[in-house]
């Protein structure tokens, strides 16, 4: 890695990879920074079958490799380090990283959000093998199967309604005695004959050899623990946007997600956000890539403007 770039993209998941391609094609000196491995949440996908243009299902790792190779072919550079802080000094951004200070004319934050986990035994071991955090991604693999949904907020109720179109053997549990979702949404779930709702219930453990087979559940009021057969467990207990390094004055919503305009720009000029880290109504690989493309296009226009090369300055 050099010390200075036109654009630095923080995060090498779907949004970051999409941004890298469009930025590099716009002839920007582009660096993508990742902590671990490029691909982000996409690496957890067993079969990506609903991405436009890919007829045969591909695993998340294979898809990520293709995206990275395309970006590199266009000229993007990839590096591995941790960003600790972003500061804007004049027209330049400085990134304090574990490998020293990097600077750029514009920055795209594409660090995503981590699904909040239950911490139940077997959850991590069976992730991607029946344990899922995305109904749209994985629900179709369990058509007609017994499905357990965990959660009680808007996302859990939305995803339960979606999954009820795929099976009539759906059980939904929540640790409280009522949903915390919007009343109208909660009412639709409770009125759905395909969804059996159990309040005051939590997951004790998830079991299975090569895939989810059974789940141990606990009734909080009675202390009773019982085991039940399920083919999948969909967990929707919140997400944690990865924004700890952001400037304090960068606008966020009540849940900590970055607020952007339609150009993916935050309230700080030249600082953009794309993918799951920002406030968005739909979180999918295809929408994250789209966010990244828009952010890169907007960043290129911003750089032209501060350098006096935008069309309006000619």
DRENNUTI-947002 format. One record per residue (C-alpha): residue in one letter; x, y, z. Coordinates in pm, 1 decimal, padded with zeros to 6 digits. Each point is the difference from the previous one (the first is absolute). Example, Ala and Ser with C-alpha at 12.3 -4.5 7.8 and 13.67 -1.06 7.14 Angstrom:
site aa A X 01230.0 Y -00450.0 Z 00780.0
site aa S X 00137.0 Y 00344.0 Z -00066.0
***
This chain:
site aa X X 00000.0 Y 00000.0 Z 00000.0
site aa X X 00103.1 Y 00356.1 Z -00069.4
site aa X X -00084.4 Y 00284.4 Z 00236.7
site aa X X -00217.5 Y 00207.7 Z -00233.1
site aa X X -00290.6 Y -00088.9 Z -00231.8
site aa X X -00282.7 Y 00169.3 Z -00182.7
site aa X X -00254.0 Y -00225.6 Z 00168.7
site aa X X 00016.4 Y -00240.2 Z 00290.6
site aa X X -00277.9 Y -00254.6 Z 00045.8
site aa X X -00027.7 Y -00142.0 Z 00351.0
site aa X X -00145.8 Y -00349.0 Z -00020.1
site aa X X 00033.8 Y -00266.9 Z -00266.5
site aa X X -00347.7 Y -00151.8 Z 00007.2
site aa X X -00257.8 Y 00026.1 Z -00277.3
site aa X X -00032.0 Y 00379.9 Z 00026.1
site aa X X 00374.9 Y 00054.6 Z 00016.3
site aa X X 00069.9 Y -00232.0 Z -00292.1
site aa X X -00267.3 Y 00167.6 Z -00211.8
site aa X X 00141.6 Y 00342.2 Z 00085.7
site aa X X 00353.3 Y -00113.9 Z -00083.1
site aa X X -00094.2 Y -00099.8 Z -00352.7
site aa X X -00174.7 Y 00325.4 Z -00083.2
site aa X X 00262.9 Y 00215.7 Z 00167.3
site aa X X 00289.7 Y -00169.3 Z -00176.9
site aa X X -00181.8 Y 00019.2 Z -00334.4
site aa X X -00038.8 Y 00372.9 Z 00063.3
site aa X X 00382.0 Y 00012.9 Z 00010.0
site aa X X 00017.4 Y 00076.0 Z 00371.5
site aa X X 00297.1 Y -00128.2 Z 00196.9
site aa X X -00203.8 Y -00230.9 Z 00220.9
site aa X X 00087.9 Y -00196.3 Z 00312.7
site aa X X -00234.5 Y -00250.6 Z 00164.0
site aa X X 00078.2 Y -00067.2 Z 00365.6
site aa X X -00112.4 Y -00319.6 Z 00172.1
site aa X X 00076.5 Y -00138.0 Z 00344.8
site aa X X -00029.4 Y -00370.2 Z -00076.2
site aa X X -00105.8 Y -00112.2 Z -00347.9
site aa X X -00187.9 Y 00159.7 Z -00287.9
site aa X X -00358.6 Y -00115.1 Z -00039.0
site aa X X -00147.3 Y 00102.4 Z 00334.7
site aa X X -00336.4 Y -00156.4 Z 00084.2
site aa X X -00013.3 Y -00147.6 Z -00350.6
site aa X X 00258.2 Y -00256.2 Z 00108.1
site aa X X -00269.2 Y -00162.3 Z 00215.5
site aa X X -00224.0 Y -00068.0 Z -00299.9
site aa X X -00010.7 Y -00366.8 Z -00092.2
site aa X X -00186.2 Y 00048.5 Z -00328.5
site aa X X -00047.5 Y 00341.9 Z -00155.7
site aa X X -00283.1 Y -00065.3 Z -00242.3
site aa X X -00186.3 Y 00331.8 Z -00020.3
site aa X X 00277.2 Y 00228.4 Z -00125.6
site aa X X -00093.3 Y 00141.7 Z -00343.2
site aa X X 00193.6 Y -00150.5 Z -00287.4
site aa X X 00123.9 Y -00309.0 Z 00186.4
site aa X X -00210.9 Y -00293.3 Z -00120.8
site aa X X 00169.2 Y -00279.7 Z 00191.4
site aa X X 00027.5 Y 00044.9 Z 00379.8
site aa X X 00346.5 Y 00098.7 Z 00121.3
site aa X X 00136.4 Y 00003.0 Z 00353.0
site aa X X 00080.4 Y 00330.6 Z 00165.5
site aa X X 00375.3 Y -00054.1 Z -00010.4
site aa X X -00001.6 Y -00068.7 Z -00374.0
site aa X X -00212.5 Y 00307.5 Z -00068.5
site aa X X 00227.3 Y 00218.7 Z 00214.3
site aa X X 00308.7 Y -00124.3 Z -00185.0
site aa X X -00155.2 Y 00094.4 Z -00335.0
site aa X X -00091.3 Y 00346.6 Z 00128.1
site aa X X 00348.6 Y 00059.2 Z 00144.2
site aa X X 00171.9 Y -00118.6 Z -00316.9
site aa X X -00215.7 Y 00232.6 Z -00210.9
site aa X X 00084.8 Y 00294.9 Z 00223.8
site aa X X 00372.1 Y -00081.6 Z -00013.7
site aa X X -00015.8 Y -00030.8 Z -00378.9
site aa X X -00138.0 Y 00353.9 Z -00010.7
site aa X X 00288.0 Y 00119.0 Z 00219.2
site aa X X -00130.2 Y -00007.2 Z 00358.1
site aa X X 00246.9 Y -00086.0 Z 00275.3
site aa X X -00080.8 Y -00211.1 Z 00306.2
site aa X X 00161.8 Y 00020.9 Z 00341.7
site aa X X -00054.6 Y -00145.9 Z 00345.0
site aa X X -00005.3 Y 00212.1 Z 00313.6
site aa X X -00239.3 Y 00140.2 Z 00261.3
site aa X X -00129.2 Y 00356.8 Z -00017.8
site aa X X -00015.7 Y 00156.0 Z 00346.0
site aa X X -00112.4 Y 00352.2 Z -00084.6
site aa X X -00096.4 Y 00224.8 Z -00292.0
site aa X X 00077.0 Y 00372.1 Z 00009.4
site aa X X -00061.6 Y 00266.3 Z -00262.7
site aa X X 00267.2 Y 00268.9 Z -00019.5
site aa X X -00092.2 Y 00261.6 Z -00256.7
site aa X X -00080.5 Y -00183.7 Z -00320.7
site aa X X 00192.8 Y -00313.1 Z 00098.8
site aa X X -00102.9 Y -00300.8 Z 00204.6
site aa X X 00251.5 Y -00164.0 Z 00230.5
site aa X X -00049.8 Y -00357.7 Z 00114.5
site aa X X 00176.5 Y -00111.8 Z 00315.2
site aa X X 00069.9 Y -00371.6 Z -00056.3
site aa X X 00202.3 Y -00275.0 Z 00163.5
site aa X X 00246.6 Y 00046.6 Z -00286.9
site aa X X 00035.8 Y 00375.4 Z 00038.2
site aa X X -00183.8 Y 00300.8 Z -00143.1
site aa X X -00155.5 Y -00017.0 Z -00346.2
site aa X X -00149.6 Y 00295.3 Z -00183.5
site aa X X -00259.1 Y 00035.9 Z -00275.5
site aa X X -00207.4 Y 00262.3 Z -00176.8
site aa X X -00318.8 Y -00200.2 Z 00065.4
site aa X X -00099.6 Y -00299.7 Z 00210.2
site aa X X -00272.2 Y -00263.1 Z -00037.1
site aa X X -00097.5 Y -00186.2 Z 00316.3
site aa X X -00125.7 Y -00349.9 Z -00081.5
site aa X X 00065.9 Y -00180.0 Z 00326.1
site aa X X -00345.5 Y -00158.1 Z 00022.9
site aa X X -00184.7 Y -00112.9 Z 00308.3
site aa X X 00049.5 Y -00312.3 Z 00203.0
site aa X X -00306.2 Y -00209.4 Z 00076.7
site aa X X -00060.6 Y -00014.2 Z 00370.7
site aa X X 00031.8 Y -00362.8 Z 00108.8
site aa X X -00186.1 Y -00189.1 Z 00268.6
site aa X X 00310.2 Y -00159.6 Z 00147.7
site aa X X -00180.7 Y -00333.8 Z 00017.5
site aa X X 00192.0 Y -00326.7 Z -00018.1
site aa X X 00025.2 Y -00123.4 Z -00359.1
site aa X X -00081.6 Y 00337.1 Z -00156.2
site aa X X 00346.9 Y 00072.9 Z -00134.7
site aa X X 00071.9 Y -00361.6 Z -00097.9
site aa X X -00318.7 Y -00026.6 Z -00209.3
site aa X X 00010.2 Y 00347.3 Z -00151.0
site aa X X -00057.0 Y -00037.2 Z -00372.9
site aa X X -00128.9 Y -00353.6 Z 00054.7
site aa X X -00349.5 Y 00082.2 Z 00116.0
site aa X X 00078.5 Y 00292.7 Z 00226.4
site aa X X -00059.4 Y 00319.5 Z -00195.4
site aa X X -00037.7 Y 00373.8 Z 00051.1
site aa X X -00163.2 Y 00073.5 Z -00337.5
site aa X X -00337.0 Y -00141.8 Z -00106.1
site aa X X 00019.0 Y 00137.3 Z -00354.0
site aa X X 00342.4 Y -00158.3 Z -00048.6
site aa X X -00063.3 Y -00344.3 Z 00147.0
site aa X X -00375.5 Y -00046.3 Z 00043.0
site aa X X -00058.0 Y -00161.5 Z -00342.0
site aa X X 00230.1 Y -00287.6 Z 00098.9
site aa X X -00250.9 Y -00105.7 Z 00265.9
site aa X X -00328.5 Y -00004.5 Z -00187.7
site aa X X -00251.8 Y -00218.8 Z 00179.6
site aa X X 00241.3 Y -00063.8 Z 00289.3
site aa X X -00046.1 Y 00071.9 Z 00369.9
site aa X X 00151.0 Y 00342.2 Z 00068.5
site aa X X 00067.7 Y 00182.5 Z 00327.3
site aa X X 00011.3 Y 00380.8 Z 00001.7
site aa X X 00158.8 Y 00176.2 Z 00298.3
site aa X X -00073.7 Y 00366.6 Z 00075.5
site aa X X -00278.1 Y 00245.9 Z 00065.3
site aa X X 00082.8 Y 00323.4 Z -00180.3
site aa X X -00096.0 Y 00136.5 Z -00340.7
site aa X X 00264.9 Y -00202.5 Z -00183.8
site aa X X -00101.2 Y -00325.6 Z 00168.5
site aa X X -00367.8 Y 00054.1 Z -00081.3
site aa X X 00075.2 Y 00103.8 Z -00358.1
site aa X X 00220.0 Y -00303.8 Z -00058.6
site aa X X -00251.6 Y -00233.5 Z 00165.4
site aa X X -00269.2 Y 00123.1 Z -00237.7
site aa X X 00233.6 Y -00065.2 Z -00293.9
site aa X X 00087.3 Y -00348.9 Z 00123.6
site aa X X -00368.1 Y -00083.8 Z 00051.4
site aa X X -00035.9 Y 00014.5 Z -00378.6
site aa X X 00247.2 Y -00287.8 Z -00022.9
site aa X X -00130.3 Y -00229.6 Z 00272.7
site aa X X -00301.7 Y -00052.6 Z 00221.7
site aa X X 00219.1 Y -00153.9 Z 00271.4
site aa X X 00140.3 Y 00314.1 Z 00155.2
site aa X X 00051.2 Y 00066.0 Z 00371.5
site aa X X 00096.7 Y 00347.4 Z 00122.1
site aa X X 00135.7 Y 00059.4 Z 00350.0
site aa X X 00071.3 Y 00319.0 Z 00194.0
site aa X X 00153.2 Y 00040.1 Z 00345.1
site aa X X -00256.7 Y 00262.9 Z 00105.5
site aa X X -00374.0 Y -00037.3 Z 00053.5
site aa X X -00082.2 Y 00215.7 Z -00302.9
site aa X X 00160.7 Y 00113.1 Z -00325.1
site aa X X 00189.6 Y 00328.3 Z -00008.3
site aa X X -00072.5 Y 00037.5 Z -00371.7
site aa X X -00241.5 Y 00259.0 Z -00136.1
site aa X X -00354.1 Y -00087.8 Z 00103.8
site aa X X -00130.5 Y -00050.9 Z -00353.7
site aa X X 00288.3 Y -00230.1 Z -00089.3
site aa X X -00028.8 Y -00197.2 Z 00322.8
site aa X X -00374.4 Y -00040.3 Z -00057.0
site aa X X 00057.6 Y -00146.4 Z -00346.0
site aa X X 00237.8 Y -00258.7 Z 00143.7
site aa X X -00240.0 Y -00096.7 Z 00278.2
site aa X X -00283.9 Y -00033.8 Z -00251.8
site aa X X 00202.8 Y -00215.7 Z -00240.1
site aa X X -00123.3 Y -00362.1 Z 00027.0
site aa X X 00335.1 Y -00131.6 Z -00124.6
site aa X X 00192.3 Y 00153.9 Z 00291.7
site aa X X -00011.8 Y -00144.5 Z 00351.0
site aa X X 00115.2 Y 00268.1 Z 00244.2
site aa X X 00149.3 Y -00088.5 Z 00339.0
site aa X X 00083.3 Y 00283.3 Z 00238.6
site aa X X 00228.3 Y -00019.0 Z 00305.4
site aa X X 00210.4 Y -00260.2 Z -00180.6
site aa X X 00370.9 Y -00011.1 Z -00082.1
site aa X X 00246.0 Y -00227.0 Z -00180.2
site aa X X 00215.8 Y -00212.0 Z 00228.6
site aa X X 00196.1 Y -00183.7 Z -00269.5
site aa X X -00004.3 Y -00092.4 Z -00368.1
site aa X X 00096.1 Y -00353.9 Z -00090.9
site aa X X 00086.7 Y -00196.1 Z -00309.9
site aa X X 00278.4 Y -00199.4 Z -00161.1
site aa X X 00052.3 Y 00159.5 Z -00341.5
site aa X X -00303.7 Y 00229.6 Z 00015.0
site aa X X -00265.8 Y 00119.4 Z 00243.6
site aa X X -00211.8 Y -00287.8 Z 00125.3
site aa X X -00146.0 Y 00100.5 Z 00337.1
site aa X X -00021.9 Y 00303.4 Z 00228.4
site aa X X -00025.0 Y 00002.7 Z 00379.5
site aa X X -00243.4 Y 00268.1 Z 00116.5
site aa X X -00063.5 Y 00139.5 Z 00347.5
site aa X X -00325.5 Y 00142.2 Z 00134.4
site aa X X 00109.5 Y 00290.9 Z 00218.6
site aa X X -00306.9 Y 00005.7 Z 00223.0
site aa X X 00008.2 Y -00369.8 Z 00088.7
site aa X X 00366.7 Y -00082.9 Z -00054.8
site aa X X -00103.5 Y -00295.6 Z -00216.5
site aa X X 00254.5 Y -00107.8 Z -00261.9
site aa X X -00107.1 Y -00211.2 Z -00294.2
site aa X X 00145.6 Y -00108.7 Z -00333.4
site aa X X -00173.7 Y 00036.9 Z -00334.8
site aa X X 00090.4 Y -00090.8 Z -00358.1
site aa X X 00079.2 Y 00284.0 Z -00243.5
site aa X X 00186.4 Y 00018.3 Z -00329.7
site aa X X 00093.5 Y 00366.3 Z 00033.2
site aa X X 00034.3 Y 00273.6 Z 00260.2
site aa X X -00031.5 Y 00360.5 Z -00118.7
site aa X X 00131.4 Y 00249.6 Z 00255.1
site aa X X -00106.9 Y 00365.5 Z -00008.6
site aa X X 00102.8 Y 00162.6 Z 00326.8
site aa X X 00161.7 Y 00312.1 Z -00142.4
site aa X X 00318.2 Y 00108.7 Z -00175.2
site aa X X 00298.8 Y 00204.2 Z 00107.2
site aa X X 00126.8 Y 00249.4 Z -00262.5
site aa X X 00378.7 Y 00021.7 Z -00005.8
site aa X X 00050.7 Y 00373.7 Z 00048.1
site aa X X 00224.8 Y 00033.7 Z 00304.4
site aa X X 00272.7 Y 00180.9 Z -00196.9
site aa X X -00229.2 Y 00264.6 Z -00153.2
site aa X X 00025.0 Y 00373.1 Z 00079.6
site aa X X -00226.6 Y 00092.6 Z 00290.7
site aa X X -00188.9 Y 00255.0 Z -00208.6
site aa X X -00095.3 Y -00251.4 Z -00269.6
site aa X X -00379.5 Y -00040.2 Z 00002.6
site aa X X -00150.0 Y -00332.3 Z 00111.1
site aa X X -00353.4 Y -00125.0 Z 00053.9
site aa X X -00137.6 Y -00124.3 Z 00332.5
site aa X X 00150.0 Y -00344.9 Z -00060.9
site aa X X 00348.5 Y 00127.2 Z -00080.7
site aa X X -00016.5 Y -00037.2 Z -00379.6
site aa X X 00157.6 Y 00273.2 Z -00213.1
site aa X X -00243.1 Y 00241.7 Z -00161.9
site aa X X 00066.3 Y 00085.2 Z -00366.4
site aa X X -00171.7 Y 00179.9 Z -00283.1
site aa X X -00089.6 Y -00165.4 Z -00331.1
site aa X X 00361.3 Y 00044.9 Z -00112.5
site aa X X 00120.8 Y -00205.0 Z 00300.4
site aa X X 00164.1 Y 00309.9 Z 00147.6
site aa X X -00009.8 Y 00055.8 Z 00375.4
site aa X X -00039.2 Y 00344.4 Z 00155.1
site aa X X 00379.3 Y 00032.8 Z -00032.2
site aa X X 00097.5 Y 00100.8 Z -00352.8
site aa X X 00214.6 Y -00259.7 Z -00170.3
site aa X X -00086.8 Y -00271.6 Z 00251.1
site aa X X -00231.9 Y -00262.7 Z -00145.2
site aa X X -00162.4 Y -00317.5 Z 00132.4
site aa X X -00127.8 Y -00307.0 Z -00182.5
site aa X X -00163.4 Y -00330.8 Z 00082.5
site aa X X -00115.6 Y -00131.8 Z 00335.8
site aa X X 00178.0 Y 00267.9 Z 00203.3
site aa X X -00244.1 Y 00267.2 Z -00114.9
site aa X X -00370.7 Y 00052.2 Z 00057.1
site aa X X -00176.4 Y -00200.4 Z -00271.9
site aa X X -00333.9 Y -00182.0 Z -00032.4
site aa X X 00144.7 Y -00313.8 Z -00162.9
site aa X X 00328.6 Y -00176.4 Z 00068.2
site aa X X 00106.9 Y -00235.9 Z -00277.2
site aa X X 00318.0 Y -00069.0 Z -00195.9
site aa X X -00144.2 Y 00163.6 Z -00311.6
site aa X X -00106.1 Y 00318.1 Z 00184.4
site aa X X 00337.1 Y 00023.9 Z 00172.6
site aa X X 00182.1 Y -00020.6 Z -00334.4
site aa X X -00236.2 Y 00264.2 Z -00138.0
site aa X X 00070.8 Y 00226.4 Z 00298.5
site aa X X 00370.7 Y -00044.4 Z -00063.3
site aa X X -00031.6 Y 00093.5 Z -00367.4
site aa X X -00196.1 Y 00316.7 Z 00086.1
site aa X X 00244.9 Y 00092.6 Z 00274.8
site aa X X 00298.1 Y -00040.8 Z -00233.6
site aa X X -00167.1 Y 00208.3 Z -00270.8
site aa X X -00083.4 Y 00270.2 Z 00254.9
site aa X X 00352.3 Y -00007.5 Z 00141.8
site aa X X 00146.9 Y 00048.4 Z -00348.5
site aa X X -00224.6 Y 00303.9 Z -00054.8
site aa X X 00096.4 Y 00139.6 Z 00339.4
site aa X X 00371.8 Y -00036.4 Z -00075.2
site aa X X -00047.8 Y 00171.1 Z -00336.7
site aa X X -00176.7 Y 00285.8 Z 00173.4
site aa X X 00267.0 Y 00061.8 Z 00263.4
site aa X X 00266.0 Y -00013.8 Z -00270.9
site aa X X -00196.3 Y 00237.1 Z -00225.0
site aa X X -00053.9 Y -00258.1 Z -00273.5
site aa X X -00377.2 Y -00042.5 Z 00022.7
site aa X X -00195.2 Y 00094.5 Z -00312.0
site aa X X -00140.4 Y 00304.7 Z 00174.6
site aa X X 00354.9 Y 00137.7 Z 00034.7
site aa X X 00098.0 Y -00038.7 Z -00365.8
***
